Protein backbone atom coordinates (compact mmCIF):
# COMPACT_ATOMS: atom_id res chain seq x y z
CA UNK A 1 0.00 0.00 0.00
CA UNK A 2 1.12 3.58 -0.65
CA UNK A 3 1.53 4.48 3.04
CA UNK A 4 4.12 1.74 3.56
CA UNK A 5 6.67 3.48 1.32
CA UNK A 6 7.12 6.50 3.63
CA UNK A 7 7.47 4.11 6.55
CA UNK A 8 10.25 2.28 4.74
CA UNK A 9 12.05 5.42 3.58
CA UNK A 10 11.80 7.51 6.75
CA UNK A 11 12.82 6.80 10.30
CA UNK A 12 9.75 8.62 11.61
CA UNK A 13 6.47 7.11 12.71
CA UNK A 14 3.87 6.56 10.00
CA UNK A 15 0.34 6.76 11.36
CA UNK A 16 -2.32 5.02 9.25
CA UNK A 17 -6.02 5.62 9.86
CA UNK A 18 -8.11 2.79 8.47
CA UNK A 19 -11.62 1.51 9.18
CA UNK A 20 -10.65 -2.02 8.17
CA UNK A 21 -9.44 -3.98 11.19
CA UNK A 22 -8.78 -7.16 9.20
CA UNK A 23 -6.58 -5.15 6.81
CA UNK A 24 -4.70 -3.62 9.74
CA UNK A 25 -4.12 -7.04 11.26
CA UNK A 26 -2.85 -8.41 7.95
CA UNK A 27 -0.58 -5.42 7.30
CA UNK A 28 0.91 -5.51 10.81
CA UNK A 29 1.66 -9.22 10.43
CA UNK A 30 3.27 -8.67 7.03
CA UNK A 31 5.35 -5.70 8.19
CA UNK A 32 6.54 -7.54 11.29
CA UNK A 33 7.42 -10.49 9.07
CA UNK A 34 9.89 -8.33 7.14
CA UNK A 35 11.32 -6.70 10.26
CA UNK A 36 9.38 -3.44 10.36
CA UNK A 37 8.02 -2.64 13.84
CA UNK A 38 4.26 -2.14 13.45
CA UNK A 39 1.17 -2.35 15.66
CA UNK A 40 -2.47 -1.42 15.59
CA UNK A 41 -4.47 -0.15 18.51
CA UNK A 42 -7.09 -2.71 19.24
CA UNK A 43 -6.22 -6.37 19.53
CA UNK A 44 -4.10 -6.42 22.64
CA UNK A 45 -2.43 -3.03 22.16
CA UNK A 46 -3.82 -0.12 24.17
CA UNK A 47 -3.18 3.58 23.61
CA UNK A 48 -0.73 3.79 26.54
CA UNK A 49 1.21 0.80 25.19
CA UNK A 50 1.42 2.35 21.72
CA UNK A 51 2.62 5.65 23.19
CA UNK A 52 5.30 3.80 25.18
CA UNK A 53 6.51 2.11 21.99
CA UNK A 54 6.66 5.49 20.24
CA UNK A 55 8.60 7.05 23.14
CA UNK A 56 11.08 4.16 23.01
CA UNK A 57 11.44 4.64 19.23
CA UNK A 58 10.32 1.03 18.69
CA UNK A 59 7.49 1.64 16.27
CA UNK A 60 7.56 2.65 12.60
CA UNK A 61 3.92 2.10 11.61
CA UNK A 62 0.87 2.52 13.83
CA UNK A 63 -2.63 1.74 12.53
CA UNK A 64 -5.71 3.20 14.20
CA UNK A 65 -9.40 3.33 13.34
CA UNK A 66 -11.36 6.53 12.65
CA UNK A 67 -13.36 5.76 15.78
CA UNK A 68 -10.15 5.91 17.80
CA UNK A 69 -9.50 9.39 16.44
CA UNK A 70 -12.86 10.63 17.67
CA UNK A 71 -12.93 8.61 20.89
CA UNK A 72 -9.54 9.81 22.12
CA UNK A 73 -9.27 13.43 20.92
CA UNK A 74 -6.02 14.08 22.77
CA UNK A 75 -4.38 11.09 21.07
CA UNK A 76 -2.63 13.14 18.35
CA UNK A 77 -1.30 15.63 20.91
CA UNK A 78 0.06 12.74 22.94
CA UNK A 79 1.77 11.31 19.86
CA UNK A 80 3.41 14.66 19.09
CA UNK A 81 4.64 14.96 22.68
CA UNK A 82 6.21 11.52 22.81
CA UNK A 83 7.77 11.30 19.35
CA UNK A 84 11.51 10.70 19.62
CA UNK A 85 13.91 13.46 18.73
CA UNK A 86 15.49 12.70 15.37
CA UNK A 87 18.61 14.50 14.13
CA UNK A 88 18.14 17.35 16.57
CA UNK A 89 14.56 18.13 15.63
CA UNK A 90 11.21 16.98 16.97
CA UNK A 91 9.27 14.48 14.95
CA UNK A 92 6.23 15.70 13.09
CA UNK A 93 2.94 14.36 11.90
CA UNK A 94 2.30 14.82 8.19
CA UNK A 95 -1.31 15.55 7.42
CA UNK A 96 -2.67 14.66 3.99
CA UNK A 97 -6.07 15.82 2.84
CA UNK A 98 -7.78 13.78 0.23
NUTOR-496243 format. One record per residue: residue number from 0; z, x, y of N, C-alpha, C in turn. Coordinates in steps of 0.001 Angstrom, whole numbers. Layout:
REM residues N
 resi     n_Z     n_X     n_Y    ca_Z    ca_X    ca_Y     c_Z     c_X     c_Y
  NUM       Z       X       Y       Z       X       Y       Z       X       Y
...
***
This chain:
REM residues 98
 resi     n_Z     n_X     n_Y    ca_Z    ca_X    ca_Y     c_Z     c_X     c_Y
    0       0     832   -1181       0       0       0       0     884    1253
    1    -450     334    2366    -646    1116    3583     649    1667    4164
    2    1783    1044    3921    3039    1534    4482    3611    2700    3688
    3    3069    2984    2515    3559    4123    1743    3039    5442    2296
    4    1889    5434    2937    1319    6670    3480    2226    7275    4544
    5    2707    6506    5544    3631    7119    6503    4882    7673    5830
    6    5360    6987    4808    6554    7467    4106    6292    8799    3422
    7    5088    9000    2946    4744   10252    2282    4491   11375    3282
    8    3963   11036    4444    3583   12052    5417    4707   12433    6381
    9    5677   11564    6553    6753   11802    7507    8068   11967    6776
   10    8971   12658    7407   10295   12815    6805   11260   11743    7288
   11   10773   10821    8102   11614    9747    8618   11631    8561    7660
   12   12591    7702    7887   12707    6475    7107   11556    5531    7422
   13   10990    4932    6397   10004    3869    6557   10679    2579    6121
   14   10749    1619    7026   11364     336    6759   10254    -685    6540
   15   10284   -1345    5378    9248   -2316    5022    9899   -3693    4918
   16    9377   -4644    5683    9865   -6020    5624    8869   -6817    4797
   17    9350   -7367    3700    8473   -8108    2791    9216   -9308    2217
   18    8543  -10455    2111    9183  -11622    1508    9110  -11613     -23
   19    8428  -10640    -589    8166  -10647   -2025    9114   -9704   -2774
   20   10179  -10254   -3310   11190   -9441   -3982   10618   -8747   -5212
   21    9778   -9423   -5967    9200   -8784   -7157    8330   -7590   -6761
   22    7604   -7699   -5644    6807   -6578   -5148    7719   -5429   -4733
   23    8804   -5743   -4042    9738   -4696   -3620   10306   -3962   -4828
   24   10694   -4719   -5829   11255   -4124   -7040   10244   -3194   -7703
   25    9011   -3645   -7814    7949   -2851   -8414    7671   -1583   -7601
   26    7592   -1732   -6287    7300    -584   -5425    8424     444   -5461
   27    9668     -21   -5437   10806     910   -5509   10769    1677   -6821
   28   10522     996   -7914   10431    1664   -9222    9324    2702   -9240
   29    8167    2342   -8693    7034    3267   -8667    7337    4484   -7797
   30    7874    4243   -6602    8191    5351   -5698    9233    6282   -6310
   31   10274    5708   -6884   11292    6541   -7538   10676    7347   -8682
   32    9730    6750   -9372    9068    7418  -10489    8297    8665  -10080
   33    7856    8699   -8816    7143    9888   -8327    8010   10730   -7398
   34    9316   10474   -7424   10257   11323   -6700   10496   10981   -5246
   35   10116    9797   -4821   10362    9384   -3438   11577    8465   -3413
   36   12633    8844   -2684   13840    8016   -2638   13571    6681   -1941
   37   13723    5601   -2671   13448    4261   -2141   14465    3282   -2705
   38   14760    2244   -1926   15658    1167   -2347   15223    -107   -1658
   39   15723   -1233   -2161   15593   -2470   -1418   16935   -3165   -1398
   40   17229   -3784    -285   18507   -4474    -154   18393   -5774    -908
   41   19268   -5917   -1853   19237   -7092   -2710   19867   -6746   -4032
   42   19061   -6455   -5007   19531   -6217   -6374   20420   -4978   -6451
   43   21689   -5181   -6236   22640   -4098   -6419   22837   -3183   -5228
   44   21999   -3277   -4204   22157   -2427   -3029   22527   -3319   -1846
   45   23697   -3055   -1275   24169   -3821    -123   23790   -3090    1163
   46   23939   -3766    2282   23615   -3180    3583   24407   -1902    3808
   47   25721   -1931    3542   26536    -734    3790   26102     427    2896
   48   25678     144    1679   25192    1213     798   23887    1800    1317
   49   22990     943    1797   21722    1420    2347   21973    2276    3585
   50   22878    1842    4449   23188    2622    5646   23787    3977    5281
   51   24611    4012    4256   25181    5296    3805   24088    6231    3302
   52   23112    5696    2579   21991    6511    2108   21163    7041    3274
   53   20979    6219    4311   20237    6657    5494   21005    7765    6210
   54   22310    7570    6389   23138    8595    7046   23064    9922    6303
   55   23038    9862    4988   23013   11078    4165   21595   11642    4031
   56   20636   11021    4682   19232   11439    4637   18714   11461    3193
   57   19087   10414    2427   18690   10321    1025   17805    9119     757
   58   17109    8662    1794   16272    7488    1637   15034    7651    2500
   59   13862    7468    1907   12603    7560    2655   11987    6194    2902
   60   12186    5257    1954   11609    3920    2102   12699    2896    1794
   61   12868    1948    2717   13826     867    2519   13096    -454    2709
   62   13152   -1304    1704   12534   -2630    1736   13610   -3670    2036
   63   13292   -4595    2921   14196   -5711    3205   13368   -6977    3330
   64   14022   -8120    3195   13345   -9403    3327   13437   -9890    4777
   65   12538  -10775    5187   12645  -11359    6529   13980  -12075    6731
   66   14494  -12680    5665   15785  -13362    5757   16898  -12380    6116
   67   16810  -11159    5591   17803  -10147    5912   17772   -9825    7401
   68   16583   -9792    7958   16442   -9502    9390   17154  -10545   10238
   69   17048  -11805    9850   17674  -12864   10633   19144  -13051   10278
   70   19514  -12733    9050   20894  -12927    8606   21823  -11851    9151
   71   21311  -10657    9323   22125   -9543    9808   21453   -8994   11076
   72   21641   -9665   12217   20918   -9272   13428   21243   -7862   13921
   73   22407   -7365   13627   22773   -6018   14079   22247   -4928   13137
   74   21536   -5320   12096   21065   -4375   11089   20196   -3269   11691
   75   19249   -3639   12569   18353   -2632   13145   19109   -1671   14062
   76   20085   -2181   14797   20907   -1301   15632   21685    -324   14765
   77   22202    -812   13647   22938      60   12739   22032    1129   12147
   78   20798     774   11834   19862    1773   11310   19597    2845   12360
   79   19349    2432   13590   19090    3406   14661   20265    4356   14827
   80   21478    3816   14766   22676    4635   14958   22889    5645   13843
   81   22493    5323   12643   22810    6208   11519   21641    7062   11061
   82   20491    6950   11721   19353    7771   11302   19683    9242   11529
   83   19317   10083   10569   19624   11507   10701   18836   12138   11845
   84   19423   13160   12415   18729   13906   13457   17691   14785   12785
   85   16480   14772   13311   15371   15486   12696   14708   16354   13751
   86   14731   17664   13557   14126   18607   14498   14664   18445   15914
   87   15958   18204   16032   16575   18140   17347   16400   16823   18080
   88   15789   15841   17457   15634   14559   18126   16091   13442   17203
   89   16539   12355   17784   16971   11214   16975   15777   10553   16327
   90   16007   10010   15154   14951    9270   14477   14618    8022   15281
   91   13487    7439   14987   13095    6230   15705   12553    5219   14712
   92   12472    4000   15165   11901    2937   14363   10589    2548   15016
   93    9502    2709   14302    8194    2298   14817    8070     795   14626
   94    7566     120   15627    7415   -1314   15546    5940   -1655   15677
   95    5407   -2293   14661    3994   -2672   14663    3905   -4173   14800
   96    3074   -4615   15680    2838   -6066   15819    1513   -6385   15159
   97    1473   -7473   14462     229   -7781   13775    -211   -9173   13953
***
